[in-house]
């Protein structure tokens, strides 16, 4: 995982803390959106919105929804911004 991807994971951890009231120290790149956080579609939209606000780029919710972990999402965002 590169530095940019680690930065994305930190944004996701902070957003998860806001949404679910969890401690960021309990989250990692291996955190699963569904299994660990029990995310619903609306929560994925919130994560996409947080990333869009941070990087001023469109993060398609349906594509982000295919990511299972924070690491997957970080790689998706990294790849999307590298295009």
Backbone as CSV, one residue per row, in Angstrom:
resi,resn,N_x,N_y,N_z,CA_x,CA_y,CA_z,C_x,C_y,C_z
1,UNK,0.859,-1.178,0.000,0.000,0.000,0.000,0.902,1.237,0.000
2,UNK,0.629,2.143,-0.938,1.451,3.348,-1.023,0.930,4.439,-0.080
3,UNK,1.658,5.552,-0.005,1.296,6.638,0.916,-0.083,7.209,0.618
4,UNK,-0.406,7.366,-0.662,-1.710,7.912,-1.019,-2.830,6.984,-0.543
5,UNK,-2.647,5.697,-0.765,-3.661,4.729,-0.342,-3.820,4.739,1.180
6,UNK,-2.721,4.897,1.894,-2.795,4.994,3.360,-3.578,6.237,3.775
7,UNK,-3.402,7.329,3.034,-4.143,8.565,3.302,-5.646,8.345,3.087
8,UNK,-6.000,7.631,2.026,-7.406,7.324,1.751,-7.984,6.473,2.876
9,UNK,-7.227,5.492,3.343,-7.689,4.644,4.449,-7.952,5.494,5.688
10,UNK,-7.092,6.475,5.954,-7.303,7.358,7.108,-8.600,8.149,6.970
11,UNK,-8.885,8.628,5.771,-10.139,9.355,5.531,-11.327,8.430,5.785
12,UNK,-11.238,7.193,5.294,-12.317,6.229,5.498,-12.493,5.901,6.980
13,UNK,-11.377,5.755,7.697,-11.451,5.474,9.137,-12.132,6.621,9.876
14,UNK,-11.764,7.852,9.535,-12.363,9.016,10.194,-13.849,9.124,9.880
15,UNK,-14.219,8.843,8.636,-15.634,8.892,8.257,-16.409,7.795,8.979
16,UNK,-15.816,6.610,9.094,-16.475,5.507,9.812,-16.695,5.882,11.278
17,UNK,-15.722,6.576,11.868,-15.873,7.020,13.255,-17.048,7.987,13.377
18,UNK,-17.179,8.890,12.393,-18.303,9.843,12.390,-19.645,9.135,12.226
19,UNK,-19.710,8.216,11.280,-20.975,7.559,10.952,-21.406,6.570,12.036
20,UNK,-20.469,5.737,12.465,-20.818,4.615,13.331,-20.413,4.796,14.792
21,UNK,-19.695,5.880,15.104,-19.280,6.120,16.481,-18.258,5.118,16.989
22,UNK,-17.429,4.610,16.088,-16.385,3.668,16.483,-15.056,4.401,16.655
23,UNK,-14.163,3.810,17.400,-12.834,4.365,17.611,-11.968,4.047,16.391
24,UNK,-11.300,5.060,15.848,-10.476,4.833,14.644,-9.360,3.822,14.890
25,UNK,-8.928,3.673,16.136,-7.851,2.719,16.424,-8.309,1.268,16.237
26,UNK,-9.621,1.045,16.161,-10.136,-0.309,15.953,-10.290,-0.628,14.465
27,UNK,-9.983,0.343,13.611,-10.144,0.179,12.172,-8.798,0.090,11.476
28,UNK,-8.770,-0.567,10.329,-7.520,-0.696,9.564,-7.858,-0.846,8.089
29,UNK,-6.825,-1.044,7.274,-7.061,-1.248,5.851,-7.837,-2.540,5.603
30,UNK,-7.821,-3.453,6.560,-8.544,-4.718,6.418,-10.008,-4.621,6.863
31,UNK,-10.419,-3.454,7.361,-11.801,-3.282,7.805,-12.753,-3.505,6.639
32,UNK,-13.751,-4.344,6.869,-14.753,-4.653,5.853,-15.956,-3.734,6.021
33,UNK,-16.388,-3.159,4.902,-17.560,-2.276,4.943,-18.790,-3.015,5.473
34,UNK,-19.017,-4.227,4.997,-20.236,-4.951,5.355,-20.047,-5.806,6.611
35,UNK,-19.012,-6.638,6.622,-18.840,-7.562,7.739,-18.498,-6.865,9.051
36,UNK,-17.623,-5.862,9.001,-17.202,-5.183,10.235,-18.114,-4.021,10.611
37,UNK,-18.508,-3.235,9.618,-19.278,-2.014,9.894,-20.771,-2.160,9.602
38,UNK,-21.148,-3.251,8.935,-22.554,-3.480,8.581,-23.131,-2.308,7.783
39,UNK,-22.338,-1.832,6.816,-22.743,-0.697,5.982,-23.960,-1.027,5.144
40,UNK,-24.776,-0.039,5.000,-25.920,-0.086,4.084,-25.552,0.830,2.900
41,UNK,-26.376,0.839,1.881,-26.102,1.645,0.695,-25.889,3.116,1.038
42,UNK,-26.711,3.634,1.935,-26.597,5.045,2.310,-25.222,5.343,2.928
43,UNK,-24.666,4.375,3.656,-23.350,4.576,4.251,-22.257,4.615,3.194
44,UNK,-22.380,3.778,2.175,-21.397,3.794,1.084,-21.439,5.145,0.381
45,UNK,-22.637,5.694,0.211,-22.772,7.023,-0.381,-22.056,8.057,0.489
46,UNK,-22.156,7.926,1.809,-21.470,8.851,2.715,-19.958,8.747,2.564
47,UNK,-19.432,7.535,2.438,-17.996,7.355,2.220,-17.584,7.971,0.875
48,UNK,-18.367,7.718,-0.162,-18.060,8.280,-1.487,-18.043,9.794,-1.423
49,UNK,-19.009,10.366,-0.733,-19.097,11.823,-0.598,-17.876,12.384,0.127
50,UNK,-17.434,11.710,1.179,-16.253,12.164,1.926,-15.020,12.164,1.038
51,UNK,-14.872,11.132,0.205,-13.727,11.060,-0.702,-13.829,12.117,-1.796
52,UNK,-15.042,12.349,-2.288,-15.238,13.387,-3.309,-14.887,14.760,-2.754
53,UNK,-15.295,15.020,-1.524,-14.994,16.305,-0.895,-13.489,16.488,-0.706
54,UNK,-12.815,15.427,-0.324,-11.374,15.504,-0.056,-10.562,15.698,-1.336
55,UNK,-10.907,14.968,-2.377,-10.077,14.950,-3.582,-10.692,15.675,-4.773
56,UNK,-11.882,16.244,-4.602,-12.554,16.975,-5.672,-12.602,16.165,-6.965
57,UNK,-13.047,14.921,-6.815,-13.185,14.005,-7.940,-14.448,13.189,-7.710
58,UNK,-15.099,12.783,-8.784,-16.297,11.958,-8.637,-15.904,10.528,-8.269
59,UNK,-16.517,10.027,-7.207,-16.305,8.643,-6.791,-17.651,7.936,-6.964
60,UNK,-17.796,7.187,-8.052,-19.082,6.529,-8.300,-19.446,5.566,-7.173
61,UNK,-20.574,5.827,-6.563,-21.031,5.025,-5.435,-21.137,3.542,-5.802
62,UNK,-21.640,3.243,-6.986,-21.815,1.841,-7.380,-20.468,1.127,-7.524
63,UNK,-19.450,1.854,-7.931,-18.113,1.254,-8.022,-17.511,1.068,-6.629
64,UNK,-17.685,2.084,-5.780,-17.171,1.981,-4.415,-17.872,0.861,-3.667
65,UNK,-19.128,0.645,-3.981,-19.921,-0.403,-3.336,-19.370,-1.798,-3.620
66,UNK,-18.612,-1.957,-4.704,-18.004,-3.242,-5.050,-16.755,-3.536,-4.214
67,UNK,-16.218,-2.521,-3.563,-15.032,-2.699,-2.725,-15.458,-3.319,-1.392
68,UNK,-14.727,-4.328,-0.950,-15.121,-4.996,0.289,-14.414,-4.434,1.516
69,UNK,-13.182,-3.962,1.347,-12.420,-3.450,2.488,-11.946,-2.026,2.227
70,UNK,-11.453,-1.388,3.280,-10.888,-0.047,3.123,-9.710,-0.080,2.152
71,UNK,-8.909,-1.155,2.183,-7.765,-1.265,1.266,-8.242,-1.335,-0.182
72,UNK,-9.309,-2.093,-0.423,-9.867,-2.168,-1.781,-10.327,-0.786,-2.248
73,UNK,-10.997,-0.064,-1.363,-11.492,1.278,-1.700,-10.330,2.227,-1.968
74,UNK,-9.278,2.132,-1.164,-8.110,3.000,-1.348,-7.451,2.732,-2.698
75,UNK,-7.339,1.458,-3.075,-6.753,1.119,-4.370,-7.650,1.623,-5.500
76,UNK,-8.967,1.489,-5.338,-9.912,1.977,-6.349,-9.742,3.480,-6.564
77,UNK,-9.677,4.238,-5.479,-9.527,5.701,-5.587,-8.184,6.053,-6.199
78,UNK,-7.136,5.364,-5.778,-5.795,5.592,-6.335,-5.795,5.327,-7.837
79,UNK,-6.372,4.218,-8.246,-6.435,3.891,-9.672,-7.254,4.918,-10.441
80,UNK,-8.367,5.345,-9.865,-9.256,6.305,-10.536,-8.557,7.646,-10.737
81,UNK,-7.784,8.077,-9.760,-7.094,9.361,-9.854,-5.854,9.274,-10.729
82,UNK,-5.356,8.075,-10.957,-4.150,7.895,-11.773,-4.471,7.896,-13.265
83,UNK,-5.748,7.767,-13.600,-6.138,7.678,-15.016,-5.986,9.018,-15.697
